[in-house]
Each structure stands twice: as structure tokens, then as C-alpha cells.
Amino acid sequence: MPVRTSAPLPPEDPVPHLSRRSLLLSAAVAAGAGPLAAVARAADRTPKVLVIGLDGALLSRIKDADAPHLKALMAAGLTAPSSIYADPLAPTLSGPGWSTIITGVWPDKHNVKDNAFTGARFTRYPDFLTRAETAKPALSTYAVASWAPLTDTVFSAKVDTRVSTPSAEYDTGTTSRAVARLRDGDPDAVFVHLDNIDHAGHTYGAASPQYLDALHGADAQVGQIVAAVRARPAYAAEDWLIMVTADHGHTDAGGHGGSTLQERQTFLIATGSALAPGSVRHDVKMPDVAASALAHLGIPLDLAWGLDGRPVQQPVPDDFDALRASLATRVDETGIPAALAGFTHTPPPGWSVDNSAMGGGGVTEWRGWSFTTDEFWTQAQRDQNRESNIRARGVFAVADGDEWADKPYTGTFDSTLVSPAYPVTGGGTAVLTYTTYYRHESPQKGEVLVSYDGGTPVSVRTYTADVPSRTETVTLQVPAGATSARVRFRYTGGNNWYWVIDGVRIGTA
């Protein structure tokens, strides 16, 4: 296909017609006022959102491609490689993928399992533009897509303008419509879907030069769309959050829908006033796109909405994520790429692992509680539901008796993950929260115990049946006089299944 050649957009293009006030603000930031000043500056501007979806795009191939505009966006803001689910939660298809991105919830909530959208729960979990319209009806919302089901089905009629580009115009028509709306209108939130990368992936495979050509063409179209934003007469008075993402990946040979890591790959490239240039994060998940858009528009995220996403502008520190730099490559595992760093037995400061009752031998990587990543753990053995661990982020803790038992072992799997001591108030209540995913096979058991001021641990929750990926909340009755609480996660079993823990916190009720 013909490819447009164009120069990359710099991270910040000069903007004509700057007011004296804007020049003064720009000078203050250039003088080194720092991130807080940048956020304060953004608060004086009108928040606007642009989401560009590149169907079937792989971040690794964007890095290989001649893609100057996307790489300029990466240099100007955040790059976050990520991953999605696989069957039985949902196959790696466009229907579930875009529904997850657009609604801000995983397939176990929006219920899209295929490209027919049968049984979709969009009334309960609407798209982010519909939520924006509901919260702030004066906002101008616009969606245009080369794949018609998105604008015909996923985005509701409450969106001000939905355009399904005629197939004869394809991505060229989608791009020209987006550019025209950004240039001639005053939209507050825009979604644009481009499809040709996915077409090239299906026809030629992700390892092909044609796939790189399609990425190059889409990159030029992204450049046109972003240039339209920056050329707006009011741009200096606007605070744009621009996000580029994908619904799934592709195999080297072509196609998607399965459980390989390449098919499960997604990403977020984002630029905005609250995002550091050239930053890379591993805690971002695809429901975060919708949550980030709404937060940027000043719309409070209601807990009753049940969103799985959280705003990328508001990162949540997690003890386990601090271990990423110390993760090691495989020892006994064979299916995991040899160069992939993804596990450690060394806990973060304040945490410990009690393996005093742990059996011997077995697979080194999984002997007792381990700290690992989705990329590493799921490749230990595909299609055993590890891909459904959707709500853990970044580095998480796992006790995996099934993988441990893949080499000769003695005894049983009996390992306890022990938290730091959290401050509590005696005589009151506290709330223990954590993300979990538990797959069960008897005689396996997962037990959560809490101790106060170094006293005897008391069981507060027991797992003896499958529990899907979710956030648990346990209300604790703190004994009178107690000042600290410590949590223990004890997994016992043998050649059974696994237990995932992440995001552990104790706070006030």
C-alpha cells in the first residue's frame, strides 16, 4: 500500500497566537518549576482527551518500525507495555479487547466474548464517552472508527457524534474525519480507531515487512491527527491527554485469538501534563484508558460504576513492584524465554517468606512464595487459566504448587507470605484489602491470618474453592490497645494449583 512520508512531530510544537499569559506560564515551567507547577498550569486550561486505537498493533514492532510520530509521543510521555486475558475469560479478539478499553472493565464484567457482542452488558458498563456525557452533558464527544461495530455497538447513542467510516474509505477516511473534527470543531473527548495494522497482521503476519509498512502508514495518520490537535487556535489554553493503545497483538505467522503472550500483548502510549517525558511503567492495564480519560475530564470515578481501571495520572505505589529491577531469569523452567527476567524469592523490605515447613526439591522458581510477572508466570505453562489473573499488576506474589511439582520433590508445599506491620488503632476497625486469584484442587488450602502486636495469628479468610481475580476487602476488629497488625498468606498443598496475591494494604474503615 502507498505510505505517506512525513517528519516526526516534536514532543511540543511551537504554537502560534500565544497570549502574554501563556508565554509567562511557559517561561515559569521552562525555568524548572517542576511537575507540581505543570499540574497547576494544566488546571488553568480546558481538559480534553484524544484516544487513538491501533487495532492489532504490537509495541515491539512499533519500536522496529519507521514510526517517528509514535516514537515522538513515547519520548514526550509514558510508555506502558501490558497484557490481557485469554480463554476461558475471553479470547484475544477485537470485540472483547476494545470493549475492555472503552468501558474500563474486564470481560468478566462487560461480558463480551466474541466479535458478535452477544450478551454484552453495555447498559451496566457503558463506554467512557457515554459516562462523560452523563456526568457533564455540555461536553462534546466524538467517536470515529474503521471497524463499524465500535461506533455502531460499543459506543452508545448518547455520544454526540458516532461515525462508522465507509469501508471504501477505510483508515484514510477515518483519519480525515478525525482531523476535520479536531481542526474545525471543539470536541472535548475523541476516540479514533484505525484498522489496517490488524489487516496486515492477518494477511502477512506480525513478523512481515508488510506489517511494518502498515505500522509506518498508521504512524503517519497518528501524526496527522496529533498535528490537528496542536494546530488548534485554542491549543495553548487546552490541556490534552493523548492516549494510543491496541486491543490485542498478533502472532508472527499472523492471527490472534489464542493464549500466546504475543497475542495477549497490548500497550499504552500517553502524553499529558501529569505524565513524565520518557517514562516507562509496568503497572498499567487496559481498563485504565477509560478511567484516565474520565479523570482527566474532571469526572469523579464513582465506586458504584465498578470500574477496573484506575487513572494513569494517579499511580498507586505497591511494595512488590519495587522488586522489578531484581528479578532473575529462569532456572529450571524451559518454556520461558531464557533472557526474560521475571522471578525472585527475595521479598521487598518489611516482607518475609516463612518456608520452615516447605518441602524440598521441585522447580526452583516456584519453591515457596515467589514474586513474578504476568509475562514470566503465564509462559511457565499456558492454558491453565493463569492468563485470567487480570487484576494483579506489575510484580505480584504467587504460590504455585502445580509448577513446583514439575520436578521431583519431597514433602508438601507449605509456605507463608508475611506482610510488614501496619499501624492500626486499638478498639476500632481496620480494613484489609488485597487483590487475589485462587485456583483450587483438594487438599490445597489458602488461609489469610492476621496478628496484632506480634501475637498469635488469627484466621480471617480461608480459600477452599476457586476464586476469580478480584479485590478482597476484610473488615478487622482491632483488639483494644493494639497498635500494629501483620498479615500472613499461607498456602498448603502439593501438586495442586496456585494462589496470587497483590496490592496488600490495611487502612481505616
C-alpha positions as CSV (number, residue, x, y, z in Angstrom):
1,M,0.0,0.0,0.0
2,P,1.2,3.6,-0.5
3,V,2.9,5.0,2.5
4,R,2.9,8.7,3.4
5,T,6.3,10.1,4.3
6,S,6.4,12.9,6.9
7,A,8.7,14.3,9.5
8,P,8.1,13.4,13.2
9,L,6.2,15.7,15.4
10,P,8.5,17.1,18.2
11,P,7.3,16.5,21.8
12,E,5.9,20.1,21.9
13,D,5.4,22.0,18.7
14,P,5.6,25.8,18.8
15,V,2.0,27.1,19.0
16,P,1.0,30.3,17.2
17,H,-1.1,33.1,18.8
18,L,0.2,32.6,22.3
19,S,-1.2,35.0,24.8
20,R,1.0,37.0,27.1
21,R,-0.3,34.9,30.0
22,S,0.5,31.7,28.2
23,L,4.0,32.9,27.5
24,L,4.6,33.7,31.1
25,L,3.3,30.3,32.2
26,S,5.5,28.6,29.6
27,A,8.5,30.6,30.9
28,A,7.8,29.5,34.5
29,V,7.7,25.9,33.5
30,A,10.9,26.2,31.4
31,A,12.6,27.7,34.4
32,G,12.3,24.4,36.2
33,A,9.1,24.8,38.2
34,G,8.7,21.0,38.2
35,P,5.8,18.6,37.9
36,L,3.6,20.3,40.5
37,A,3.9,23.6,38.6
38,A,3.0,21.7,35.4
39,V,-0.2,20.3,37.1
40,A,-1.0,23.8,38.4
41,R,-0.6,25.2,34.9
42,A,-2.8,22.5,33.5
43,A,-5.5,23.3,36.0
44,D,-5.9,26.7,34.3
45,R,-6.5,25.1,30.9
46,T,-9.5,23.2,29.5
47,P,-9.0,19.5,29.8
48,K,-9.5,17.5,26.6
49,V,-8.9,13.8,25.7
50,L,-7.9,12.0,22.5
51,V,-7.7,8.2,22.4
52,I,-6.3,6.6,19.2
53,G,-6.8,2.8,18.8
54,L,-4.4,0.9,16.6
55,D,-6.0,-2.4,16.0
56,G,-3.6,-5.4,16.3
57,A,-0.5,-3.3,16.9
58,L,2.4,-4.7,18.8
59,L,4.6,-2.3,20.8
60,S,7.7,-4.4,20.0
61,R,7.1,-3.9,16.3
62,I,6.4,-0.2,16.7
63,K,9.9,0.0,18.1
64,D,11.2,-1.9,15.0
65,A,9.2,0.2,12.5
66,D,9.8,3.5,10.9
67,A,7.3,5.2,13.2
68,P,8.6,8.7,14.1
69,H,5.3,10.1,15.3
70,L,4.6,7.3,17.8
71,K,8.2,7.4,19.0
72,A,7.9,11.1,19.5
73,L,4.9,10.5,21.7
74,M,6.8,7.9,23.6
75,A,9.6,10.3,24.2
76,A,7.2,13.0,25.3
77,G,5.3,10.9,27.8
78,L,4.5,7.4,29.1
79,T,5.1,4.1,27.5
80,A,3.4,1.1,29.3
81,P,3.6,-2.4,27.9
82,S,0.7,-4.5,29.1
83,S,-1.1,-7.8,28.6
84,I,-4.7,-9.1,28.5
85,Y,-6.5,-12.3,29.3
86,A,-7.1,-15.4,27.2
87,D,-9.8,-18.1,27.2
88,P,-11.8,-19.1,29.2
89,L,-12.2,-15.4,30.3
90,A,-12.3,-14.3,26.6
91,P,-10.3,-15.0,23.5
92,T,-7.9,-12.3,22.3
93,L,-10.3,-10.9,19.8
94,S,-11.2,-7.3,18.9
95,G,-14.7,-7.4,20.4
96,P,-13.5,-8.2,24.0
97,G,-10.4,-6.1,23.6
98,W,-12.0,-2.9,22.5
99,S,-14.8,-3.4,25.0
100,T,-12.3,-3.6,27.8
101,I,-10.5,-0.5,26.7
102,I,-13.6,1.6,26.0
103,T,-15.7,0.6,29.1
104,G,-12.9,0.4,31.7
105,V,-13.8,-3.1,32.9
106,W,-12.6,-6.6,32.1
107,P,-14.6,-9.2,30.2
108,D,-16.0,-10.8,33.3
109,K,-18.0,-7.6,33.7
110,H,-18.8,-6.3,30.2
111,N,-19.4,-10.0,29.1
112,V,-18.1,-9.6,25.5
113,K,-16.6,-12.9,24.5
114,D,-16.5,-12.5,20.7
115,N,-17.0,-10.1,17.8
116,A,-20.7,-10.5,17.8
117,F,-21.1,-8.8,21.2
118,T,-23.7,-11.4,22.3
119,G,-24.7,-10.8,25.9
120,A,-22.8,-7.5,26.2
121,R,-23.5,-5.5,29.4
122,F,-23.0,-2.1,28.0
123,T,-26.0,-0.7,29.8
124,R,-24.4,-1.7,33.1
125,Y,-20.9,-0.8,31.9
126,P,-21.2,1.9,29.3
127,D,-18.4,3.4,27.2
128,F,-16.3,6.3,28.7
129,L,-17.8,8.8,26.3
130,T,-21.3,7.9,27.5
131,R,-20.1,8.3,31.1
132,A,-18.7,11.7,30.2
133,E,-21.9,12.8,28.6
134,T,-23.9,11.6,31.6
135,A,-21.7,13.4,34.1
136,K,-21.2,16.5,32.0
137,P,-23.8,16.9,29.2
138,A,-22.2,20.0,27.9
139,L,-19.1,18.1,26.8
140,S,-18.7,17.5,23.1
141,T,-17.9,13.8,22.4
142,Y,-16.9,12.2,19.1
143,A,-16.1,8.7,18.0
144,V,-15.0,7.5,14.6
145,A,-13.9,4.0,13.7
146,S,-12.8,2.0,10.7
147,W,-14.4,-1.1,12.4
148,A,-18.1,-0.3,12.5
149,P,-19.1,-2.4,15.5
150,L,-17.3,0.0,17.8
151,T,-19.3,3.1,16.8
152,D,-22.5,1.1,16.0
153,T,-22.5,-1.1,19.1
154,V,-19.9,-0.3,21.9
155,F,-20.4,3.5,21.9
156,S,-23.9,4.4,22.8
157,A,-26.3,6.8,21.1
158,K,-25.7,9.2,24.0
159,V,-22.3,10.1,22.4
160,D,-22.8,13.3,20.4
161,T,-21.3,12.0,17.1
162,R,-20.6,8.5,16.1
163,V,-19.1,7.8,12.7
164,S,-18.6,4.4,11.1
165,T,-16.2,5.1,8.2
166,P,-17.4,3.5,4.9
167,S,-15.2,0.5,4.1
168,A,-14.1,2.0,0.8
169,E,-12.5,4.9,2.7
170,Y,-11.1,2.8,5.5
171,D,-8.3,4.4,7.7
172,T,-7.8,7.3,5.2
173,G,-11.4,8.3,5.8
174,T,-11.2,7.8,9.5
175,T,-8.1,9.9,9.7
176,S,-9.5,12.7,7.6
177,R,-12.8,12.8,9.6
178,A,-10.8,13.0,12.9
179,V,-8.6,15.7,11.6
180,A,-11.5,17.7,10.4
181,R,-13.4,17.5,13.7
182,L,-10.3,18.4,15.7
183,R,-9.5,21.3,13.3
184,D,-12.9,22.7,12.7
185,G,-14.9,21.7,15.8
186,D,-14.4,22.0,19.6
187,P,-14.5,18.4,20.9
188,D,-13.7,17.6,24.5
189,A,-13.3,13.9,24.1
190,V,-12.4,12.0,20.9
191,F,-11.9,8.3,20.1
192,V,-10.4,7.2,16.8
193,H,-10.0,3.6,15.6
194,L,-7.5,2.7,12.8
195,D,-7.7,-0.9,11.4
196,N,-5.0,-1.5,8.8
197,I,-2.3,-2.8,11.1
198,D,-4.6,-5.7,12.1
199,H,-5.4,-6.3,8.4
200,A,-1.7,-6.6,7.7
201,G,-1.2,-8.9,10.7
202,H,-3.9,-11.3,9.4
203,T,-2.7,-11.2,5.8
204,Y,1.1,-11.3,6.3
205,G,1.9,-11.9,9.9
206,A,3.5,-9.7,12.6
207,A,7.0,-10.7,11.5
208,S,6.5,-9.5,7.9
209,P,7.8,-6.3,6.3
210,Q,4.1,-5.6,5.3
211,Y,3.2,-5.4,9.0
212,L,6.0,-2.8,9.5
213,D,4.7,-0.9,6.4
214,A,1.2,-0.9,8.0
215,L,2.7,0.5,11.2
216,H,4.5,3.2,9.2
217,G,1.3,4.2,7.5
218,A,-0.7,4.3,10.7
219,D,2.1,6.3,12.3
220,A,1.7,8.9,9.6
221,Q,-2.0,9.0,10.3
222,V,-1.4,9.4,14.0
223,G,0.9,12.2,13.1
224,Q,-1.8,14.0,11.1
225,I,-4.3,13.6,14.0
226,V,-1.9,14.9,16.7
227,A,-0.8,17.7,14.4
228,A,-4.5,18.7,14.1
229,V,-4.6,18.9,17.9
230,R,-1.5,21.1,18.2
231,A,-2.6,23.4,15.4
232,R,-5.9,24.3,17.1
233,P,-6.2,28.1,17.6
234,A,-7.1,27.4,21.3
235,Y,-4.4,24.8,21.9
236,A,-2.4,27.0,24.3
237,A,-5.5,27.2,26.5
238,E,-6.2,23.5,26.4
239,D,-4.8,20.6,28.4
240,W,-4.8,17.5,26.1
241,L,-4.3,13.9,27.4
242,I,-3.4,11.9,24.3
243,M,-3.5,8.1,24.6
244,V,-2.6,5.5,21.9
245,T,-3.4,1.8,22.6
246,A,-4.2,-1.5,21.0
247,D,-6.8,-4.2,21.6
248,H,-4.5,-7.3,21.2
249,G,-1.4,-8.4,19.4
250,H,-0.6,-10.9,16.6
251,T,1.5,-14.0,16.1
252,D,4.5,-13.8,13.8
253,A,2.7,-16.0,11.3
254,G,-0.5,-13.9,11.6
255,G,-3.7,-14.0,13.5
256,H,-4.8,-13.8,17.1
257,G,-7.4,-15.2,19.5
258,G,-5.2,-17.6,21.3
259,S,-3.2,-17.5,24.6
260,T,0.3,-16.8,23.4
261,L,2.0,-13.9,25.1
262,Q,2.3,-12.2,21.7
263,E,-1.4,-12.4,21.1
264,R,-2.1,-11.1,24.6
265,Q,0.2,-8.1,24.2
266,T,-1.2,-4.5,24.4
267,F,0.3,-1.2,25.4
268,L,-0.5,2.4,26.3
269,I,1.5,5.4,25.0
270,A,0.2,8.5,26.7
271,T,1.2,12.2,26.8
272,G,-0.2,14.8,29.2
273,S,0.6,17.4,31.8
274,A,0.7,14.8,34.6
275,L,2.9,12.3,32.7
276,A,6.7,12.4,32.8
277,P,8.5,12.5,29.4
278,G,10.2,9.3,28.5
279,S,8.7,7.4,31.4
280,V,8.0,3.6,31.4
281,R,5.6,1.8,33.7
282,H,4.6,-1.8,34.1
283,D,1.5,-1.4,36.4
284,V,-0.8,-0.1,33.6
285,K,-3.8,-2.3,32.5
286,M,-6.1,-1.6,29.5
287,P,-9.2,-0.6,31.6
288,D,-7.0,2.3,32.7
289,V,-7.6,4.1,29.4
290,A,-11.3,4.8,30.2
291,A,-10.6,5.7,33.8
292,S,-7.7,8.0,32.8
293,A,-9.9,9.8,30.2
294,L,-12.7,10.4,32.8
295,A,-10.4,11.6,35.5
296,H,-8.7,14.0,33.1
297,L,-12.1,15.5,32.2
298,G,-12.7,16.1,35.9
299,I,-15.3,13.4,36.3
300,P,-15.1,11.7,39.7
301,L,-14.9,7.9,39.4
302,D,-17.9,6.5,41.3
303,L,-17.2,3.3,43.1
304,A,-20.7,2.2,42.1
305,W,-19.6,2.1,38.5
306,G,-17.4,-0.9,39.3
307,L,-14.5,0.2,37.0
308,D,-11.4,-2.0,36.9
309,G,-9.3,0.8,35.5
310,R,-7.5,3.5,37.5
311,P,-6.1,6.8,36.2
312,V,-2.5,6.6,34.9
313,Q,-2.1,10.1,36.2
314,Q,-2.5,8.8,39.7
315,P,-0.1,5.9,40.2
316,V,-0.6,3.7,43.2
317,P,2.7,2.6,44.9
318,D,3.0,-1.2,45.5
319,D,5.6,-2.9,47.5
320,F,6.0,-5.8,45.1
321,D,6.6,-3.6,42.1
322,A,9.8,-2.3,43.7
323,L,11.3,-5.8,43.0
324,R,11.3,-5.4,39.2
325,A,14.9,-4.5,39.0
326,S,16.0,-7.5,41.0
327,L,14.0,-10.2,39.0
328,A,16.1,-13.1,37.7
329,T,15.9,-15.2,34.6
330,R,14.7,-18.8,34.6
331,V,16.5,-21.7,36.4
332,D,14.5,-24.9,35.9
333,E,11.7,-23.7,33.6
334,T,12.1,-24.4,29.9
335,G,9.1,-22.7,28.2
336,I,10.0,-19.3,29.4
337,P,12.4,-17.3,27.2
338,A,15.9,-17.6,28.6
339,A,16.5,-13.8,28.6
340,L,13.3,-12.9,30.3
341,A,13.8,-11.7,33.9
342,G,10.7,-12.5,35.9
343,F,11.1,-14.0,39.3
344,T,12.7,-13.7,42.7
345,H,12.3,-15.3,46.1
346,T,13.6,-12.2,47.9
347,P,10.7,-10.2,49.3
348,P,10.6,-6.4,49.4
349,P,11.7,-4.6,52.6
350,G,9.4,-5.3,55.5
351,W,8.0,-8.5,54.0
352,S,9.2,-12.1,54.6
353,V,8.5,-15.6,53.5
354,D,8.3,-18.5,56.0
355,N,9.4,-21.7,54.3
356,S,10.2,-23.6,57.5
357,A,7.5,-26.2,56.6
358,M,8.2,-26.2,52.9
359,G,9.0,-29.4,51.1
360,G,12.3,-29.9,49.3
361,G,13.2,-30.1,45.6
362,G,10.7,-29.2,42.9
363,V,11.1,-26.4,40.4
364,T,13.3,-23.7,41.8
365,E,11.3,-20.8,40.5
366,W,8.2,-21.8,42.5
367,R,9.7,-23.3,45.7
368,G,7.5,-21.4,48.2
369,W,6.0,-17.9,47.6
370,S,7.7,-16.3,44.6
371,F,7.5,-12.7,43.2
372,T,6.9,-12.7,39.5
373,T,5.2,-11.0,36.5
374,D,2.5,-12.0,34.1
375,E,5.0,-12.3,31.2
376,F,7.1,-14.8,33.2
377,W,4.4,-16.8,35.1
378,T,2.0,-17.3,32.2
379,Q,4.7,-18.7,30.0
380,A,5.6,-21.3,32.6
381,Q,2.5,-23.2,31.3
382,R,-0.2,-21.8,29.0
383,D,-3.9,-22.6,29.0
384,Q,-4.1,-23.5,32.7
385,N,-6.1,-20.2,33.5
386,R,-3.0,-18.3,34.6
387,E,-4.0,-15.8,31.9
388,S,-7.1,-15.0,33.9
389,N,-5.0,-13.3,36.6
390,I,-6.2,-9.9,35.2
391,R,-6.4,-7.7,38.3
392,A,-2.8,-8.2,39.6
393,R,-0.5,-5.5,38.3
394,G,3.2,-5.4,37.7
395,V,5.1,-7.7,40.1
396,F,2.8,-9.9,42.2
397,A,3.3,-12.8,44.7
398,V,2.4,-16.3,43.7
399,A,2.3,-19.7,45.3
400,D,2.2,-22.3,42.6
401,G,2.1,-25.9,43.7
402,D,1.4,-27.1,40.2
403,E,4.5,-25.7,38.7
404,W,6.7,-26.5,41.7
405,A,5.8,-30.2,41.4
406,D,7.0,-30.4,37.8
407,K,10.4,-31.7,39.1
408,P,10.9,-34.4,41.8
409,Y,10.1,-33.0,45.3
410,T,9.7,-34.2,48.9
411,G,7.1,-33.2,51.4
412,T,4.3,-30.8,50.7
413,F,4.0,-27.2,49.6
414,D,3.7,-25.1,52.8
415,S,4.8,-21.5,52.5
416,T,3.6,-18.3,54.2
417,L,4.0,-14.8,52.9
418,V,4.2,-12.3,55.8
419,S,3.5,-8.6,55.5
420,P,5.1,-5.7,57.3
421,A,3.4,-4.4,60.5
422,Y,0.7,-1.9,59.5
423,P,-0.3,0.7,62.1
424,V,-3.9,0.3,63.5
425,T,-5.9,1.9,66.2
426,G,-6.8,-0.4,69.2
427,G,-10.5,-0.9,69.9
428,G,-11.6,0.2,66.4
429,T,-11.9,-1.3,63.0
430,A,-9.5,-1.5,60.1
431,V,-9.9,-2.7,56.5
432,L,-7.6,-5.2,54.9
433,T,-7.6,-5.1,51.1
434,Y,-5.7,-7.2,48.6
435,T,-6.0,-8.5,45.0
436,T,-6.3,-12.2,44.8
437,Y,-6.7,-15.0,42.3
438,Y,-7.1,-18.6,43.6
439,R,-7.4,-21.8,41.6
440,H,-8.2,-24.8,43.8
441,E,-7.7,-28.5,43.9
442,S,-8.1,-30.5,47.1
443,P,-6.3,-30.9,49.5
444,Q,-4.9,-27.4,48.7
445,K,-5.8,-24.5,51.0
446,G,-5.2,-20.8,51.2
447,E,-5.5,-19.0,54.5
448,V,-5.3,-15.4,55.5
449,L,-4.3,-14.7,59.1
450,V,-3.8,-11.5,61.0
451,S,-1.8,-10.9,64.2
452,Y,-1.7,-7.9,66.4
453,D,1.4,-6.6,68.1
454,G,3.3,-9.8,67.4
455,G,0.5,-12.0,69.0
456,T,-1.0,-15.3,67.8
457,P,-2.2,-15.1,64.1
458,V,-6.0,-15.5,63.8
459,S,-7.6,-16.7,60.5
460,V,-9.8,-14.1,58.8
461,R,-10.4,-15.8,55.5
462,T,-9.9,-19.3,54.0
463,Y,-9.9,-20.4,50.4
464,T,-11.0,-23.9,49.6
465,A,-12.7,-23.3,46.2
466,D,-11.9,-21.3,43.1
467,V,-11.9,-17.6,43.4
468,P,-11.7,-15.4,40.2
469,S,-9.4,-12.5,40.1
470,R,-10.8,-9.8,42.3
471,T,-10.1,-7.3,45.1
472,E,-10.9,-8.7,48.6
473,T,-12.0,-6.5,51.5
474,V,-11.9,-7.8,55.0
475,T,-13.0,-5.7,58.0
476,L,-10.8,-6.3,61.0
477,Q,-11.9,-5.8,64.6
478,V,-8.7,-4.4,66.2
479,P,-8.2,-5.5,69.9
480,A,-8.1,-2.8,72.5
481,G,-4.6,-1.4,72.9
482,A,-3.2,-2.9,69.7
483,T,-1.0,-0.6,67.6
484,S,0.0,-2.8,64.7
485,A,-1.3,-5.6,62.5
486,R,0.6,-8.1,60.4
487,V,-1.0,-10.3,57.6
488,R,0.0,-13.8,56.7
489,F,-1.0,-15.6,53.5
490,R,-0.4,-19.4,54.0
491,Y,-0.7,-21.8,51.0
492,T,-0.6,-25.5,51.7
493,G,-1.0,-28.3,49.2
494,G,1.1,-30.4,46.8
495,N,0.8,-31.0,43.1
496,N,-2.4,-28.8,43.0
497,W,-3.0,-25.3,41.7
498,Y,-2.0,-21.7,42.7
499,W,-2.7,-18.5,44.6
500,V,-1.9,-15.0,43.6
501,I,-1.6,-12.0,46.0
502,D,-1.0,-8.3,45.1
503,G,-1.8,-4.8,46.4
504,V,-1.9,-5.6,50.1
505,R,-3.0,-2.7,52.4
506,I,-4.5,-2.1,55.8
507,G,-6.3,1.2,56.2
508,T,-9.1,2.7,58.3
509,A,-12.7,1.7,57.9
